[in-house]
Amino acid sequence: MAMRNFYNEIKGMKVKDLPSYIKPMLSIDYIKKSICKAMDNYNAKYIQTSSVDPVYHVCFGGMIFSYLVALPEERRHLEHQQHAKEHGGH
């Protein structure tokens, strides 16, 4: 949704005007304000309404995070298995 809004904003611009439009969006202050706005919106949508969704967000986020942390070890393990299978090891 955010990408669609961004695309609609820049759709009618000329290419030479684009860097001057995007550069302020890459500043630390703009990013901090965007994060604060997103947190305020999340608070208003889920926390203030006593929704159960934040519990789901934490559970699924933790599951995804643990999967991503374990992924390099799993890939090394699978590569070792493949190498052993090709060379007759166990």
C-alpha positions, -999 to +999 in steps of 0.1 A: +000+000+000+028+024+008+046+016-024+014+023-043+010+057-027+047+065-034+043+054-070+012+076-074+031+106-059+060+103-083+040+091-114+037+125-129+072+138-121+100+143-145+131+122-139+153+152-131+129+163-103+129+128-087+162+131-067+152+164-050+118+148-041+134+116-027+164+130-009+145+145+021+128+111+026+162+095+033+171+118+062+173+104+097+147+129+110+122+119+083+128+082+091+123+088+129+091+107+122+078+079+100+086+053+126+069+073+153+038+077+131+037+040+124+040+032+161+012+057+169-010+041+142-003+006+155-011+017+191-044+033+180-054+003+158-044-026+181-034-016+216-062+010+224-089-014+211-077-043+233-072-065+203-056-099+205-036-093+173-004-080+190+000-114+206-002-131+172+023-105+158+048-114+186+043-151+181+047-151+144+075-126+145+094-147+170+089-178+148+101-160+117+131-145+135+141-179+149+138-195+115+160-168+100+186-171+127+188-209+122+188-208+084+226-204+079+233-235+101+207-255+083+221-246+049+256-256+061+242-289+073+224-296+040+255-287+020+276-311+042+250-339+036+251-333-001+289-333-002+290-366+018+264-382-005+284-373-036+317-385-022+304-417-005+308-406+030+282-408+058 
